[in-house]
Amino acid sequence: MQQQQISGITLDVADIGHSKRFYIEGFGWKPVFEAEGIVFDRMNGLMLGTSLASALAEDSRQTGTTVFQPGG
């Protein structure tokens, strides 16, 4: 049986600035990559991406997505 593994997760957020501050101030993480509307953090081999909900919905051509609100 093959071992299952997840190497990356992307969450959609309403406010990318608030999300970035949450992870920097709350956990002390430093982003490994940033672009307009998206931030990536690395955590022990797992890549966590936070993307502006509207940009993620547009990229995936989906509407009515649930928005994650870190710390709130």
Predicted model as a PDB file, atoms N, CA, C, CB and O in Angstrom, pLDDT in the B-factor column:
MODEL        1                                                                  
ATOM      1  N   MET A   1       0.839  -1.182   0.000  1.00 80.00           N  
ATOM      2  CA  MET A   1       0.000   0.000   0.000  1.00 80.00           C  
ATOM      3  C   MET A   1       0.883   1.244   0.000  1.00 80.00           C  
ATOM      4  CB  MET A   1      -0.954  -0.001   1.217  1.00 80.00           C  
ATOM      5  O   MET A   1       1.846   1.345   0.761  1.00 80.00           O  
ATOM      6  N   GLN A   2       0.535   2.179  -0.863  1.00 85.00           N  
ATOM      7  CA  GLN A   2       1.288   3.423  -0.971  1.00 85.00           C  
ATOM      8  C   GLN A   2       0.939   4.355   0.177  1.00 85.00           C  
ATOM      9  CB  GLN A   2       1.014   4.109  -2.316  1.00 85.00           C  
ATOM     10  O   GLN A   2      -0.229   4.510   0.534  1.00 85.00           O  
ATOM     11  N   GLN A   3       1.979   4.981   0.758  1.00 88.00           N  
ATOM     12  CA  GLN A   3       1.765   5.942   1.831  1.00 88.00           C  
ATOM     13  C   GLN A   3       1.143   7.216   1.259  1.00 88.00           C  
ATOM     14  CB  GLN A   3       3.097   6.260   2.560  1.00 88.00           C  
ATOM     15  O   GLN A   3       1.626   7.757   0.264  1.00 88.00           O  
ATOM     16  N   GLN A   4       0.075   7.688   1.888  1.00 87.00           N  
ATOM     17  CA  GLN A   4      -0.596   8.913   1.457  1.00 87.00           C  
ATOM     18  C   GLN A   4       0.096  10.113   2.088  1.00 87.00           C  
ATOM     19  CB  GLN A   4      -2.103   8.888   1.834  1.00 87.00           C  
ATOM     20  O   GLN A   4       0.498  10.070   3.251  1.00 87.00           O  
ATOM     21  N   GLN A   5       0.230  11.178   1.316  1.00 85.00           N  
ATOM     22  CA  GLN A   5       0.904  12.366   1.794  1.00 85.00           C  
ATOM     23  C   GLN A   5       0.286  13.607   1.183  1.00 85.00           C  
ATOM     24  CB  GLN A   5       2.390  12.301   1.480  1.00 85.00           C  
ATOM     25  O   GLN A   5      -0.142  13.592   0.029  1.00 85.00           O  
ATOM     26  N   ILE A   6       0.240  14.666   1.944  1.00 86.00           N  
ATOM     27  CA  ILE A   6      -0.187  15.969   1.444  1.00 86.00           C  
ATOM     28  C   ILE A   6       1.015  16.895   1.523  1.00 86.00           C  
ATOM     29  CB  ILE A   6      -1.409  16.538   2.262  1.00 86.00           C  
ATOM     30  O   ILE A   6       1.658  16.994   2.569  1.00 86.00           O  
ATOM     31  N   SER A   7       1.323  17.575   0.423  1.00 91.00           N  
ATOM     32  CA  SER A   7       2.482  18.464   0.432  1.00 91.00           C  
ATOM     33  C   SER A   7       2.094  19.932   0.357  1.00 91.00           C  
ATOM     34  CB  SER A   7       3.397  18.126  -0.713  1.00 91.00           C  
ATOM     35  O   SER A   7       2.927  20.807   0.596  1.00 91.00           O  
ATOM     36  N   GLY A   8       0.836  20.210   0.028  1.00 91.00           N  
ATOM     37  CA  GLY A   8       0.419  21.600  -0.049  1.00 91.00           C  
ATOM     38  C   GLY A   8      -1.075  21.761   0.110  1.00 91.00           C  
ATOM     39  O   GLY A   8      -1.861  20.937  -0.357  1.00 91.00           O  
ATOM     40  N   ILE A   9      -1.454  22.838   0.776  1.00 91.00           N  
ATOM     41  CA  ILE A   9      -2.857  23.188   0.989  1.00 91.00           C  
ATOM     42  C   ILE A   9      -2.991  24.676   0.706  1.00 91.00           C  
ATOM     43  CB  ILE A   9      -3.340  22.830   2.453  1.00 91.00           C  
ATOM     44  O   ILE A   9      -2.132  25.465   1.099  1.00 91.00           O  
ATOM     45  N   THR A  10      -4.070  25.063   0.021  1.00 88.00           N  
ATOM     46  CA  THR A  10      -4.347  26.479  -0.209  1.00 88.00           C  
ATOM     47  C   THR A  10      -5.699  26.820   0.395  1.00 88.00           C  
ATOM     48  CB  THR A  10      -4.317  26.821  -1.728  1.00 88.00           C  
ATOM     49  O   THR A  10      -6.704  26.169   0.107  1.00 88.00           O  
ATOM     50  N   LEU A  11      -5.714  27.838   1.228  1.00 89.00           N  
ATOM     51  CA  LEU A  11      -6.951  28.329   1.847  1.00 89.00           C  
ATOM     52  C   LEU A  11      -7.323  29.649   1.194  1.00 89.00           C  
ATOM     53  CB  LEU A  11      -6.790  28.499   3.397  1.00 89.00           C  
ATOM     54  O   LEU A  11      -6.457  30.465   0.878  1.00 89.00           O  
ATOM     55  N   ASP A  12      -8.616  29.850   0.995  1.00 87.00           N  
ATOM     56  CA  ASP A  12      -9.031  31.166   0.503  1.00 87.00           C  
ATOM     57  C   ASP A  12      -9.423  32.043   1.684  1.00 87.00           C  
ATOM     58  CB  ASP A  12     -10.213  31.042  -0.505  1.00 87.00           C  
ATOM     59  O   ASP A  12     -10.110  31.597   2.603  1.00 87.00           O  
ATOM     60  N   VAL A  13      -8.984  33.280   1.649  1.00 90.00           N  
ATOM     61  CA  VAL A  13      -9.214  34.216   2.748  1.00 90.00           C  
ATOM     62  C   VAL A  13      -9.824  35.508   2.206  1.00 90.00           C  
ATOM     63  CB  VAL A  13      -7.891  34.513   3.506  1.00 90.00           C  
ATOM     64  O   VAL A  13      -9.639  35.856   1.040  1.00 90.00           O  
ATOM     65  N   ALA A  14     -10.546  36.203   3.063  1.00 89.00           N  
ATOM     66  CA  ALA A  14     -11.190  37.462   2.672  1.00 89.00           C  
ATOM     67  C   ALA A  14     -10.203  38.621   2.640  1.00 89.00           C  
ATOM     68  CB  ALA A  14     -12.331  37.788   3.626  1.00 89.00           C  
ATOM     69  O   ALA A  14     -10.351  39.542   1.837  1.00 89.00           O  
ATOM     70  N   ASP A  15      -9.192  38.579   3.512  1.00 91.00           N  
ATOM     71  CA  ASP A  15      -8.251  39.694   3.643  1.00 91.00           C  
ATOM     72  C   ASP A  15      -6.846  39.107   3.733  1.00 91.00           C  
ATOM     73  CB  ASP A  15      -8.579  40.586   4.904  1.00 91.00           C  
ATOM     74  O   ASP A  15      -6.457  38.583   4.777  1.00 91.00           O  
ATOM     75  N   ILE A  16      -6.090  39.193   2.651  1.00 92.00           N  
ATOM     76  CA  ILE A  16      -4.756  38.589   2.601  1.00 92.00           C  
ATOM     77  C   ILE A  16      -3.797  39.255   3.590  1.00 92.00           C  
ATOM     78  CB  ILE A  16      -4.189  38.681   1.183  1.00 92.00           C  
ATOM     79  O   ILE A  16      -2.934  38.582   4.153  1.00 92.00           O  
ATOM     80  N   GLY A  17      -3.933  40.558   3.809  1.00 92.00           N  
ATOM     81  CA  GLY A  17      -3.078  41.273   4.764  1.00 92.00           C  
ATOM     82  C   GLY A  17      -3.315  40.792   6.186  1.00 92.00           C  
ATOM     83  O   GLY A  17      -2.365  40.568   6.936  1.00 92.00           O  
ATOM     84  N   HIS A  18      -4.581  40.634   6.560  1.00 93.00           N  
ATOM     85  CA  HIS A  18      -4.922  40.138   7.892  1.00 93.00           C  
ATOM     86  C   HIS A  18      -4.400  38.721   8.074  1.00 93.00           C  
ATOM     87  CB  HIS A  18      -6.446  40.180   8.119  1.00 93.00           C  
ATOM     88  O   HIS A  18      -3.845  38.395   9.123  1.00 93.00           O  
ATOM     89  N   SER A  19      -4.571  37.886   7.072  1.00 92.00           N  
ATOM     90  CA  SER A  19      -4.096  36.505   7.133  1.00 92.00           C  
ATOM     91  C   SER A  19      -2.579  36.456   7.295  1.00 92.00           C  
ATOM     92  CB  SER A  19      -4.518  35.737   5.872  1.00 92.00           C  
ATOM     93  O   SER A  19      -2.066  35.699   8.120  1.00 92.00           O  
ATOM     94  N   LYS A  20      -1.863  37.255   6.515  1.00 92.00           N  
ATOM     95  CA  LYS A  20      -0.400  37.291   6.601  1.00 92.00           C  
ATOM     96  C   LYS A  20       0.053  37.721   7.994  1.00 92.00           C  
ATOM     97  CB  LYS A  20       0.179  38.242   5.539  1.00 92.00           C  
ATOM     98  O   LYS A  20       0.954  37.111   8.569  1.00 92.00           O  
ATOM     99  N   ARG A  21      -0.567  38.769   8.539  1.00 93.00           N  
ATOM    100  CA  ARG A  21      -0.224  39.220   9.888  1.00 93.00           C  
ATOM    101  C   ARG A  21      -0.509  38.125  10.925  1.00 93.00           C  
ATOM    102  CB  ARG A  21      -1.009  40.500  10.237  1.00 93.00           C  
ATOM    103  O   ARG A  21       0.272  37.934  11.857  1.00 93.00           O  
ATOM    104  N   PHE A  22      -1.625  37.411  10.761  1.00 93.00           N  
ATOM    105  CA  PHE A  22      -1.991  36.338  11.683  1.00 93.00           C  
ATOM    106  C   PHE A  22      -0.880  35.286  11.754  1.00 93.00           C  
ATOM    107  CB  PHE A  22      -3.321  35.685  11.248  1.00 93.00           C  
ATOM    108  O   PHE A  22      -0.477  34.889  12.847  1.00 93.00           O  
ATOM    109  N   TYR A  23      -0.391  34.839  10.618  1.00 92.00           N  
ATOM    110  CA  TYR A  23       0.635  33.799  10.613  1.00 92.00           C  
ATOM    111  C   TYR A  23       2.007  34.331  11.024  1.00 92.00           C  
ATOM    112  CB  TYR A  23       0.722  33.171   9.239  1.00 92.00           C  
ATOM    113  O   TYR A  23       2.776  33.611  11.661  1.00 92.00           O  
ATOM    114  N   ILE A  24       2.327  35.570  10.672  1.00 91.00           N  
ATOM    115  CA  ILE A  24       3.614  36.152  11.068  1.00 91.00           C  
ATOM    116  C   ILE A  24       3.633  36.443  12.573  1.00 91.00           C  
ATOM    117  CB  ILE A  24       3.892  37.451  10.268  1.00 91.00           C  
ATOM    118  O   ILE A  24       4.551  36.020  13.277  1.00 91.00           O  
ATOM    119  N   GLU A  25       2.619  37.165  13.065  1.00 92.00           N  
ATOM    120  CA  GLU A  25       2.588  37.555  14.474  1.00 92.00           C  
ATOM    121  C   GLU A  25       2.188  36.398  15.385  1.00 92.00           C  
ATOM    122  CB  GLU A  25       1.630  38.714  14.671  1.00 92.00           C  
ATOM    123  O   GLU A  25       2.709  36.280  16.494  1.00 92.00           O  
ATOM    124  N   GLY A  26       1.287  35.559  14.942  1.00 92.00           N  
ATOM    125  CA  GLY A  26       0.810  34.463  15.784  1.00 92.00           C  
ATOM    126  C   GLY A  26       1.756  33.285  15.867  1.00 92.00           C  
ATOM    127  O   GLY A  26       1.915  32.690  16.932  1.00 92.00           O  
ATOM    128  N   PHE A  27       2.396  32.935  14.738  1.00 90.00           N  
ATOM    129  CA  PHE A  27       3.261  31.758  14.709  1.00 90.00           C  
ATOM    130  C   PHE A  27       4.719  32.079  14.415  1.00 90.00           C  
ATOM    131  CB  PHE A  27       2.758  30.793  13.691  1.00 90.00           C  
ATOM    132  O   PHE A  27       5.582  31.212  14.553  1.00 90.00           O  
ATOM    133  N   GLY A  28       5.003  33.315  14.012  1.00 91.00           N  
ATOM    134  CA  GLY A  28       6.379  33.693  13.690  1.00 91.00           C  
ATOM    135  C   GLY A  28       6.841  33.177  12.336  1.00 91.00           C  
ATOM    136  O   GLY A  28       8.043  33.126  12.075  1.00 91.00           O  
ATOM    137  N   TRP A  29       5.899  32.792  11.464  1.00 90.00           N  
ATOM    138  CA  TRP A  29       6.261  32.282  10.142  1.00 90.00           C  
ATOM    139  C   TRP A  29       6.698  33.428   9.244  1.00 90.00           C  
ATOM    140  CB  TRP A  29       5.081  31.519   9.505  1.00 90.00           C  
ATOM    141  O   TRP A  29       6.202  34.549   9.359  1.00 90.00           O  
ATOM    142  N   LYS A  30       7.621  33.135   8.360  1.00 90.00           N  
ATOM    143  CA  LYS A  30       8.044  34.095   7.356  1.00 90.00           C  
ATOM    144  C   LYS A  30       7.655  33.523   5.999  1.00 90.00           C  
ATOM    145  CB  LYS A  30       9.588  34.386   7.442  1.00 90.00           C  
ATOM    146  O   LYS A  30       8.038  32.398   5.675  1.00 90.00           O  
ATOM    147  N   PRO A  31       6.905  34.271   5.203  1.00 94.00           N  
ATOM    148  CA  PRO A  31       6.501  33.762   3.892  1.00 94.00           C  
ATOM    149  C   PRO A  31       7.710  33.377   3.040  1.00 94.00           C  
ATOM    150  CB  PRO A  31       5.658  34.806   3.158  1.00 94.00           C  
ATOM    151  O   PRO A  31       8.744  34.044   3.073  1.00 94.00           O  
ATOM    152  N   VAL A  32       7.565  32.286   2.274  1.00 95.00           N  
ATOM    153  CA  VAL A  32       8.625  31.868   1.361  1.00 95.00           C  
ATOM    154  C   VAL A  32       8.362  32.379  -0.053  1.00 95.00           C  
ATOM    155  CB  VAL A  32       8.753  30.342   1.356  1.00 95.00           C  
ATOM    156  O   VAL A  32       9.263  32.391  -0.892  1.00 95.00           O  
ATOM    157  N   PHE A  33       7.118  32.801  -0.312  1.00 95.00           N  
ATOM    158  CA  PHE A  33       6.775  33.374  -1.605  1.00 95.00           C  
ATOM    159  C   PHE A  33       5.538  34.244  -1.424  1.00 95.00           C  
ATOM    160  CB  PHE A  33       6.532  32.260  -2.676  1.00 95.00           C  
ATOM    161  O   PHE A  33       4.601  33.881  -0.714  1.00 95.00           O  
ATOM    162  N   GLU A  34       5.557  35.402  -2.083  1.00 94.00           N  
ATOM    163  CA  GLU A  34       4.402  36.300  -2.063  1.00 94.00           C  
ATOM    164  C   GLU A  34       4.192  36.872  -3.460  1.00 94.00           C  
ATOM    165  CB  GLU A  34       4.597  37.443  -1.021  1.00 94.00           C  
ATOM    166  O   GLU A  34       5.147  37.213  -4.159  1.00 94.00           O  
ATOM    167  N   ALA A  35       2.954  36.969  -3.843  1.00 91.00           N  
ATOM    168  CA  ALA A  35       2.561  37.665  -5.060  1.00 91.00           C  
ATOM    169  C   ALA A  35       1.242  38.356  -4.753  1.00 91.00           C  
ATOM    170  CB  ALA A  35       2.436  36.680  -6.295  1.00 91.00           C  
ATOM    171  O   ALA A  35       0.674  38.155  -3.679  1.00 91.00           O  
ATOM    172  N   GLU A  36       0.756  39.156  -5.666  1.00 87.00           N  
ATOM    173  CA  GLU A  36      -0.496  39.864  -5.417  1.00 87.00           C  
ATOM    174  C   GLU A  36      -1.619  38.856  -5.166  1.00 87.00           C  
ATOM    175  CB  GLU A  36      -0.850  40.790  -6.608  1.00 87.00           C  
ATOM    176  O   GLU A  36      -1.962  38.067  -6.046  1.00 87.00           O  
ATOM    177  N   GLY A  37      -2.188  38.891  -3.954  1.00 88.00           N  
ATOM    178  CA  GLY A  37      -3.324  38.043  -3.623  1.00 88.00           C  
ATOM    179  C   GLY A  37      -2.999  36.647  -3.135  1.00 88.00           C  
ATOM    180  O   GLY A  37      -3.914  35.855  -2.911  1.00 88.00           O  
ATOM    181  N   ILE A  38      -1.707  36.313  -2.960  1.00 91.00           N  
ATOM    182  CA  ILE A  38      -1.370  34.980  -2.459  1.00 91.00           C  
ATOM    183  C   ILE A  38      -0.061  35.015  -1.675  1.00 91.00           C  
ATOM    184  CB  ILE A  38      -1.267  33.975  -3.623  1.00 91.00           C  
ATOM    185  O   ILE A  38       0.871  35.741  -2.020  1.00 91.00           O  
ATOM    186  N   VAL A  39      -0.015  34.209  -0.607  1.00 94.00           N  
ATOM    187  CA  VAL A  39       1.182  34.095   0.234  1.00 94.00           C  
ATOM    188  C   VAL A  39       1.397  32.609   0.518  1.00 94.00           C  
ATOM    189  CB  VAL A  39       1.036  34.926   1.581  1.00 94.00           C  
ATOM    190  O   VAL A  39       0.445  31.887   0.813  1.00 94.00           O  
ATOM    191  N   PHE A  40       2.651  32.154   0.428  1.00 94.00           N  
ATOM    192  CA  PHE A  40       2.986  30.767   0.748  1.00 94.00           C  
ATOM    193  C   PHE A  40       3.926  30.715   1.943  1.00 94.00           C  
ATOM    194  CB  PHE A  40       3.624  30.065  -0.465  1.00 94.00           C  
ATOM    195  O   PHE A  40       4.900  31.463   2.014  1.00 94.00           O  
ATOM    196  N   ASP A  41       3.623  29.824   2.880  1.00 93.00           N  
ATOM    197  CA  ASP A  41       4.464  29.560   4.043  1.00 93.00           C  
ATOM    198  C   ASP A  41       4.833  28.079   4.028  1.00 93.00           C  
ATOM    199  CB  ASP A  41       3.736  29.953   5.379  1.00 93.00           C  
ATOM    200  O   ASP A  41       4.030  27.240   3.618  1.00 93.00           O  
ATOM    201  N   ARG A  42       6.050  27.758   4.477  1.00 91.00           N  
ATOM    202  CA  ARG A  42       6.482  26.362   4.551  1.00 91.00           C  
ATOM    203  C   ARG A  42       6.497  25.949   6.019  1.00 91.00           C  
ATOM    204  CB  ARG A  42       7.895  26.163   3.893  1.00 91.00           C  
ATOM    205  O   ARG A  42       7.024  26.657   6.876  1.00 91.00           O  
ATOM    206  N   MET A  43       5.903  24.780   6.288  1.00 84.00           N  
ATOM    207  CA  MET A  43       5.864  24.274   7.658  1.00 84.00           C  
ATOM    208  C   MET A  43       6.252  22.794   7.653  1.00 84.00           C  
ATOM    209  CB  MET A  43       4.450  24.477   8.291  1.00 84.00           C  
ATOM    210  O   MET A  43       5.435  21.945   7.298  1.00 84.00           O  
ATOM    211  N   ASN A  44       7.480  22.479   8.041  1.00 84.00           N  
ATOM    212  CA  ASN A  44       7.954  21.091   8.132  1.00 84.00           C  
ATOM    213  C   ASN A  44       7.608  20.271   6.898  1.00 84.00           C  
ATOM    214  CB  ASN A  44       7.369  20.423   9.357  1.00 84.00           C  
ATOM    215  O   ASN A  44       7.077  19.167   7.021  1.00 84.00           O  
ATOM    216  N   GLY A  45       7.895  20.785   5.730  1.00 83.00           N  
ATOM    217  CA  GLY A  45       7.650  20.064   4.499  1.00 83.00           C  
ATOM    218  C   GLY A  45       6.290  20.310   3.862  1.00 83.00           C  
ATOM    219  O   GLY A  45       6.096  19.971   2.695  1.00 83.00           O  
ATOM    220  N   LEU A  46       5.344  20.890   4.593  1.00 89.00           N  
ATOM    221  CA  LEU A  46       4.024  21.198   4.046  1.00 89.00           C  
ATOM    222  C   LEU A  46       4.011  22.654   3.598  1.00 89.00           C  
ATOM    223  CB  LEU A  46       2.898  20.927   5.096  1.00 89.00           C  
ATOM    224  O   LEU A  46       4.462  23.537   4.328  1.00 89.00           O  
ATOM    225  N   MET A  47       3.499  22.901   2.412  1.00 93.00           N  
ATOM    226  CA  MET A  47       3.379  24.265   1.916  1.00 93.00           C  
ATOM    227  C   MET A  47       1.942  24.720   2.145  1.00 93.00           C  
ATOM    228  CB  MET A  47       3.775  24.362   0.399  1.00 93.00           C  
ATOM    229  O   MET A  47       1.001  24.090   1.661  1.00 93.00           O  
ATOM    230  N   LEU A  48       1.775  25.823   2.889  1.00 93.00           N  
ATOM    231  CA  LEU A  48       0.454  26.401   3.125  1.00 93.00           C  
ATOM    232  C   LEU A  48       0.338  27.672   2.302  1.00 93.00           C  
ATOM    233  CB  LEU A  48       0.218  26.691   4.643  1.00 93.00           C  
ATOM    234  O   LEU A  48       1.121  28.607   2.472  1.00 93.00           O  
ATOM    235  N   GLY A  49      -0.637  27.699   1.415  1.00 93.00           N  
ATOM    236  CA  GLY A  49      -0.901  28.885   0.622  1.00 93.00           C  
ATOM    237  C   GLY A  49      -2.169  29.553   1.122  1.00 93.00           C  
ATOM    238  O   GLY A  49      -3.158  28.873   1.397  1.00 93.00           O  
ATOM    239  N   THR A  50      -2.155  30.856   1.241  1.00 92.00           N  
ATOM    240  CA  THR A  50      -3.371  31.607   1.530  1.00 92.00           C  
ATOM    241  C   THR A  50      -3.584  32.539   0.347  1.00 92.00           C  
ATOM    242  CB  THR A  50      -3.271  32.405   2.901  1.00 92.00           C  
ATOM    243  O   THR A  50      -2.701  33.307  -0.036  1.00 92.00           O  
ATOM    244  N   SER A  51      -4.775  32.448  -0.216  1.00 90.00           N  
ATOM    245  CA  SER A  51      -5.093  33.190  -1.431  1.00 90.00           C  
ATOM    246  C   SER A  51      -6.339  34.032  -1.206  1.00 90.00           C  
ATOM    247  CB  SER A  51      -5.293  32.234  -2.626  1.00 90.00           C  
ATOM    248  O   SER A  51      -7.273  33.613  -0.524  1.00 90.00           O  
ATOM    249  N   LEU A  52      -6.338  35.200  -1.779  1.00 88.00           N  
ATOM    250  CA  LEU A  52      -7.513  36.055  -1.720  1.00 88.00           C  
ATOM    251  C   LEU A  52      -8.678  35.292  -2.341  1.00 88.00           C  
ATOM    252  CB  LEU A  52      -7.268  37.418  -2.455  1.00 88.00           C  
ATOM    253  O   LEU A  52      -8.578  34.804  -3.466  1.00 88.00           O  
ATOM    254  N   ALA A  53      -9.776  35.192  -1.609  1.00 79.00           N  
ATOM    255  CA  ALA A  53     -10.909  34.355  -2.016  1.00 79.00           C  
ATOM    256  C   ALA A  53     -11.400  34.676  -3.422  1.00 79.00           C  
ATOM    257  CB  ALA A  53     -12.049  34.517  -1.036  1.00 79.00           C  
ATOM    258  O   ALA A  53     -11.697  33.767  -4.197  1.00 79.00           O  
ATOM    259  N   SER A  54     -11.485  35.940  -3.752  1.00 73.00           N  
ATOM    260  CA  SER A  54     -11.986  36.305  -5.085  1.00 73.00           C  
ATOM    261  C   SER A  54     -11.037  35.836  -6.180  1.00 73.00           C  
ATOM    262  CB  SER A  54     -12.185  37.822  -5.184  1.00 73.00           C  
ATOM    263  O   SER A  54     -11.488  35.429  -7.251  1.00 73.00           O  
ATOM    264  N   ALA A  55      -9.722  35.886  -5.928  1.00 68.00           N  
ATOM    265  CA  ALA A  55      -8.744  35.434  -6.918  1.00 68.00           C  
ATOM    266  C   ALA A  55      -8.789  33.918  -7.070  1.00 68.00           C  
ATOM    267  CB  ALA A  55      -7.331  35.885  -6.523  1.00 68.00           C  
ATOM    268  O   ALA A  55      -8.702  33.401  -8.184  1.00 68.00           O  
ATOM    269  N   LEU A  56      -8.924  33.205  -5.954  1.00 61.00           N  
ATOM    270  CA  LEU A  56      -9.000  31.744  -6.011  1.00 61.00           C  
ATOM    271  C   LEU A  56     -10.269  31.295  -6.724  1.00 61.00           C  
ATOM    272  CB  LEU A  56      -8.950  31.147  -4.598  1.00 61.00           C  
ATOM    273  O   LEU A  56     -10.237  30.354  -7.518  1.00 61.00           O  
ATOM    274  N   ALA A  57     -11.373  31.957  -6.447  1.00 60.00           N  
ATOM    275  CA  ALA A  57     -12.634  31.617  -7.111  1.00 60.00           C  
ATOM    276  C   ALA A  57     -12.527  31.875  -8.613  1.00 60.00           C  
ATOM    277  CB  ALA A  57     -13.806  32.429  -6.508  1.00 60.00           C  
ATOM    278  O   ALA A  57     -13.017  31.086  -9.421  1.00 60.00           O  
ATOM    279  N   GLU A  58     -11.889  32.975  -8.977  1.00 64.00           N  
ATOM    280  CA  GLU A  58     -11.720  33.287 -10.399  1.00 64.00           C  
ATOM    281  C   GLU A  58     -10.820  32.254 -11.074  1.00 64.00           C  
ATOM    282  CB  GLU A  58     -11.132  34.703 -10.576  1.00 64.00           C  
ATOM    283  O   GLU A  58     -11.124  31.783 -12.170  1.00 64.00           O  
ATOM    284  N   ASP A  59      -9.711  31.902 -10.419  1.00 63.00           N  
ATOM    285  CA  ASP A  59      -8.787  30.909 -10.975  1.00 63.00           C  
ATOM    286  C   ASP A  59      -9.450  29.548 -11.161  1.00 63.00           C  
ATOM    287  CB  ASP A  59      -7.569  30.766 -10.074  1.00 63.00           C  
ATOM    288  O   ASP A  59      -9.206  28.861 -12.153  1.00 63.00           O  
ATOM    289  N   SER A  60     -10.286  29.164 -10.206  1.00 61.00           N  
ATOM    290  CA  SER A  60     -10.920  27.845 -10.277  1.00 61.00           C  
ATOM    291  C   SER A  60     -12.284  27.895 -10.956  1.00 61.00           C  
ATOM    292  CB  SER A  60     -11.066  27.262  -8.883  1.00 61.00           C  
ATOM    293  O   SER A  60     -12.935  26.866 -11.136  1.00 61.00           O  
ATOM    294  N   ARG A  61     -12.715  29.113 -11.334  1.00 63.00           N  
ATOM    295  CA  ARG A  61     -14.011  29.334 -11.985  1.00 63.00           C  
ATOM    296  C   ARG A  61     -15.166  28.805 -11.145  1.00 63.00           C  
ATOM    297  CB  ARG A  61     -14.030  28.672 -13.358  1.00 63.00           C  
ATOM    298  O   ARG A  61     -16.105  28.195 -11.656  1.00 63.00           O  
ATOM    299  N   GLN A  62     -15.070  29.056  -9.838  1.00 58.00           N  
ATOM    300  CA  GLN A  62     -16.110  28.622  -8.911  1.00 58.00           C  
ATOM    301  C   GLN A  62     -16.695  29.844  -8.216  1.00 58.00           C  
ATOM    302  CB  GLN A  62     -15.549  27.609  -7.871  1.00 58.00           C  
ATOM    303  O   GLN A  62     -16.031  30.871  -8.080  1.00 58.00           O  
ATOM    304  N   THR A  63     -17.925  29.724  -7.786  1.00 59.00           N  
ATOM    305  CA  THR A  63     -18.564  30.790  -7.011  1.00 59.00           C  
ATOM    306  C   THR A  63     -19.102  30.203  -5.730  1.00 59.00           C  
ATOM    307  CB  THR A  63     -19.698  31.479  -7.816  1.00 59.00           C  
ATOM    308  O   THR A  63     -19.282  28.989  -5.634  1.00 59.00           O  
ATOM    309  N   GLY A  64     -19.359  31.029  -4.756  1.00 57.00           N  
ATOM    310  CA  GLY A  64     -19.951  30.584  -3.501  1.00 57.00           C  
ATOM    311  C   GLY A  64     -19.010  29.779  -2.640  1.00 57.00           C  
ATOM    312  O   GLY A  64     -19.452  28.873  -1.934  1.00 57.00           O  
ATOM    313  N   THR A  65     -17.707  30.085  -2.676  1.00 53.00           N  
ATOM    314  CA  THR A  65     -16.758  29.348  -1.855  1.00 53.00           C  
ATOM    315  C   THR A  65     -16.849  29.788  -0.404  1.00 53.00           C  
ATOM    316  CB  THR A  65     -15.336  29.537  -2.377  1.00 53.00           C  
ATOM    317  O   THR A  65     -17.265  30.910  -0.116  1.00 53.00           O  
ATOM    318  N   THR A  66     -16.465  28.915   0.500  1.00 59.00           N  
ATOM    319  CA  THR A  66     -16.427  29.226   1.927  1.00 59.00           C  
ATOM    320  C   THR A  66     -15.093  29.883   2.223  1.00 59.00           C  
ATOM    321  CB  THR A  66     -16.633  27.944   2.805  1.00 59.00           C  
ATOM    322  O   THR A  66     -14.051  29.350   1.844  1.00 59.00           O  
ATOM    323  N   VAL A  67     -15.099  31.020   2.887  1.00 58.00           N  
ATOM    324  CA  VAL A  67     -13.881  31.777   3.161  1.00 58.00           C  
ATOM    325  C   VAL A  67     -13.409  31.488   4.572  1.00 58.00           C  
ATOM    326  CB  VAL A  67     -14.111  33.287   2.968  1.00 58.00           C  
ATOM    327  O   VAL A  67     -14.173  31.606   5.529  1.00 58.00           O  
ATOM    328  N   PHE A  68     -12.131  31.107   4.697  1.00 58.00           N  
ATOM    329  CA  PHE A  68     -11.487  30.834   5.967  1.00 58.00           C  
ATOM    330  C   PHE A  68     -11.061  32.150   6.606  1.00 58.00           C  
ATOM    331  CB  PHE A  68     -10.275  29.891   5.781  1.00 58.00           C  
ATOM    332  O   PHE A  68     -10.453  32.990   5.942  1.00 58.00           O  
ATOM    333  N   GLN A  69     -11.375  32.342   7.894  1.00 62.00           N  
ATOM    334  CA  GLN A  69     -10.999  33.548   8.608  1.00 62.00           C  
ATOM    335  C   GLN A  69     -10.065  33.168   9.752  1.00 62.00           C  
ATOM    336  CB  GLN A  69     -12.252  34.300   9.134  1.00 62.00           C  
ATOM    337  O   GLN A  69     -10.546  32.814  10.828  1.00 62.00           O  
ATOM    338  N   PRO A  70      -8.729  33.230   9.558  1.00 67.00           N  
ATOM    339  CA  PRO A  70      -7.821  32.867  10.628  1.00 67.00           C  
ATOM    340  C   PRO A  70      -7.939  33.815  11.814  1.00 67.00           C  
ATOM    341  CB  PRO A  70      -6.399  32.850  10.118  1.00 67.00           C  
ATOM    342  O   PRO A  70      -7.975  35.033  11.641  1.00 67.00           O  
ATOM    343  N   GLY A  71      -7.998  33.268  12.987  1.00 64.00           N  
ATOM    344  CA  GLY A  71      -8.054  34.063  14.210  1.00 64.00           C  
ATOM    345  C   GLY A  71      -9.345  34.819  14.406  1.00 64.00           C  
ATOM    346  O   GLY A  71      -9.400  35.701  15.263  1.00 64.00           O  
ATOM    347  N   GLY A  72     -10.352  34.527  13.680  1.00 56.00           N  
ATOM    348  CA  GLY A  72     -11.546  35.317  13.869  1.00 56.00           C  
ATOM    349  C   GLY A  72     -12.703  34.650  13.348  1.00 56.00           C  
ATOM    350  O   GLY A  72     -13.810  35.182  13.426  1.00 56.00           O  
TER     351      GLY A  72                                                      
ENDMDL                                                                          
END                                                                             
